[in-house]
Amino acid sequence: MPVCIIRDNGVEETRLKDGSIMRSQTAGLELGNGFHLPFRVGLGNRPPYEPGEYDIHPQSFALGQYGDLILKRYVDLIPLRHKAAK
């Protein structure tokens, strides 16, 4: 099963044209072959995730316009263990 890895609790902030700030955090999806697929986790006003291993909450999945499985804009992560990622 793929595992999401958060290496640090750094937050990336991007100012949009309308003046609002988009906050996100970088995670890596461990594919089981030694490679990590980096992706962004949108935070909104939520605090950043602590370093560690996570699973993706089932409510974070949705169906796209053509029936494809997609992740929603704000992905919720569920801690697997309370230890720092390597």
Residue frames as qw, qx, qy, qz and C-alpha x, y, z in Angstrom:
[[0.000, 0.890, 0.456, 0.000, 0.00, 0.00, 0.00],
 [0.378, 0.567, -0.051, 0.730, 1.42, 3.43, -0.89],
 [0.479, -0.637, -0.379, 0.469, 2.50, 5.56, 2.06],
 [0.178, 0.902, 0.052, 0.389, 2.65, 9.37, 2.13],
 [0.685, -0.223, -0.247, 0.648, 5.85, 10.74, 3.62],
 [0.037, -0.975, -0.039, -0.214, 6.10, 14.21, 5.17],
 [0.736, 0.163, -0.302, 0.584, 9.77, 15.08, 5.68],
 [0.238, -0.091, -0.345, 0.903, 9.37, 18.47, 7.37],
 [0.050, 0.718, 0.651, -0.242, 6.59, 20.79, 8.45],
 [0.142, -0.267, 0.209, 0.930, 7.61, 23.62, 6.11],
 [0.391, 0.693, 0.562, -0.226, 4.74, 25.47, 4.45],
 [0.303, 0.099, 0.445, 0.837, 4.88, 26.96, 0.95],
 [0.184, 0.716, 0.445, -0.505, 2.82, 30.12, 0.50],
 [0.301, 0.223, 0.539, 0.754, 1.82, 31.50, -2.90],
 [0.179, 0.496, 0.276, -0.803, 0.12, 34.88, -3.26],
 [0.394, 0.488, 0.728, 0.276, -2.67, 34.77, -5.84],
 [0.164, 0.364, 0.303, 0.865, -3.77, 37.64, -8.10],
 [0.376, -0.718, -0.401, -0.428, -6.78, 38.36, -5.88],
 [0.124, -0.685, 0.423, -0.581, -4.45, 38.88, -2.88],
 [0.885, -0.371, 0.127, -0.250, -5.30, 35.63, -1.12],
 [0.022, -0.611, 0.791, -0.025, -2.56, 33.23, -0.06],
 [0.933, 0.044, -0.279, -0.222, -2.53, 29.57, -1.03],
 [0.338, -0.626, 0.676, -0.192, -0.76, 27.41, 1.55],
 [0.946, 0.148, -0.246, -0.152, 0.57, 23.94, 0.81],
 [0.516, -0.598, 0.613, 0.003, 3.04, 21.37, 2.04],
 [0.544, 0.464, -0.649, -0.260, 5.15, 18.95, 0.01],
 [0.792, -0.228, 0.525, -0.211, 4.67, 15.22, 0.54],
 [0.231, 0.419, -0.807, -0.347, 6.04, 12.18, -1.22],
 [0.907, 0.011, 0.098, -0.410, 4.00, 9.14, -2.19],
 [0.249, -0.457, 0.849, 0.094, 6.14, 6.06, -1.61],
 [0.743, 0.284, -0.307, -0.523, 5.36, 3.65, -4.43],
 [0.917, -0.224, 0.311, -0.107, 7.03, 0.61, -2.89],
 [0.872, 0.377, 0.018, 0.312, 9.89, 0.49, -5.40],
 [0.621, -0.287, -0.060, 0.727, 12.21, 2.88, -3.57],
 [0.171, 0.298, 0.259, 0.903, 10.90, 5.94, -5.42],
 [0.019, 0.572, 0.555, -0.603, 8.78, 8.78, -4.06],
 [0.183, 0.577, 0.517, 0.605, 6.31, 10.70, -6.20],
 [0.129, -0.203, -0.340, 0.909, 6.23, 14.29, -4.88],
 [0.096, -0.638, -0.595, -0.478, 2.88, 16.07, -4.60],
 [0.046, -0.286, 0.270, -0.918, 1.40, 19.07, -2.80],
 [0.250, -0.525, -0.794, 0.179, -1.02, 18.85, 0.08],
 [0.089, -0.603, -0.156, -0.778, -3.28, 21.93, 0.19],
 [0.304, -0.172, -0.704, 0.619, -3.56, 23.22, 3.75],
 [0.213, -0.783, -0.416, -0.412, -5.99, 26.12, 3.57],
 [0.244, -0.770, 0.268, -0.525, -5.96, 27.52, 7.12],
 [0.940, -0.324, -0.105, -0.008, -5.00, 24.18, 8.69],
 [0.363, -0.771, 0.507, 0.126, -1.67, 23.73, 10.48],
 [0.494, 0.519, -0.671, -0.189, 1.06, 21.80, 8.64],
 [0.968, -0.154, -0.180, -0.080, 1.42, 18.07, 9.12],
 [0.480, -0.712, 0.511, 0.053, 4.25, 16.88, 11.35],
 [0.327, 0.508, -0.767, -0.214, 7.03, 14.81, 9.76],
 [0.526, -0.105, 0.803, -0.262, 6.11, 11.14, 9.52],
 [0.030, -0.051, -0.895, -0.443, 4.22, 8.52, 7.55],
 [0.462, 0.262, 0.321, -0.784, 0.58, 8.97, 6.56],
 [0.276, 0.339, 0.860, 0.264, -2.24, 7.32, 4.66],
 [0.169, -0.121, -0.267, -0.941, -4.71, 9.30, 2.54],
 [0.384, 0.218, 0.634, -0.635, -8.14, 9.62, 4.17],
 [0.308, 0.344, 0.847, 0.264, -10.84, 7.89, 2.06],
 [0.180, 0.845, 0.434, -0.257, -12.89, 11.11, 1.94],
 [0.139, -0.673, 0.324, 0.651, -10.04, 12.76, 0.03],
 [0.243, 0.016, 0.815, 0.526, -10.86, 10.76, -3.11],
 [0.496, 0.531, 0.254, -0.639, -13.45, 11.77, -5.70],
 [0.629, 0.345, 0.619, 0.318, -14.49, 10.95, -9.25],
 [0.106, -0.328, 0.275, 0.897, -13.50, 13.30, -12.05],
 [0.502, 0.404, -0.054, -0.763, -15.70, 14.48, -14.89],
 [0.661, 0.320, -0.562, -0.380, -15.06, 11.29, -16.89],
 [0.939, -0.268, -0.121, -0.178, -15.13, 8.80, -14.00],
 [0.615, 0.387, -0.510, 0.461, -11.39, 8.96, -13.22],
 [0.667, -0.611, -0.329, 0.272, -10.28, 8.63, -9.62],
 [0.290, 0.658, -0.154, 0.677, -8.86, 11.96, -8.42],
 [0.419, -0.323, -0.543, 0.652, -7.80, 13.60, -5.17],
 [0.063, -0.920, -0.383, -0.057, -9.80, 16.53, -3.88],
 [0.243, 0.821, -0.165, 0.490, -8.18, 19.95, -3.53],
 [0.287, -0.646, 0.539, -0.458, -7.60, 19.55, 0.21],
 [0.748, 0.055, -0.661, 0.007, -6.25, 16.09, 0.97],
 [0.611, -0.645, 0.288, -0.357, -6.59, 14.82, 4.54],
 [0.526, 0.373, -0.747, 0.165, -3.80, 12.60, 5.82],
 [0.837, -0.495, -0.030, -0.230, -4.09, 9.98, 8.58],
 [0.085, -0.711, 0.686, -0.130, -0.94, 9.32, 10.66],
 [0.872, 0.081, -0.478, -0.072, 0.39, 5.76, 10.40],
 [0.755, -0.265, -0.355, 0.483, 3.13, 6.09, 13.01],
 [0.176, -0.984, -0.007, -0.023, 4.36, 8.90, 15.19],
 [0.689, -0.383, 0.277, 0.549, 7.97, 8.77, 14.05],
 [0.149, 0.773, -0.256, -0.561, 9.91, 11.10, 11.80],
 [0.864, 0.499, 0.058, -0.016, 10.38, 10.12, 8.19],
 [0.747, -0.280, 0.294, 0.527, 13.88, 9.11, 7.08]]
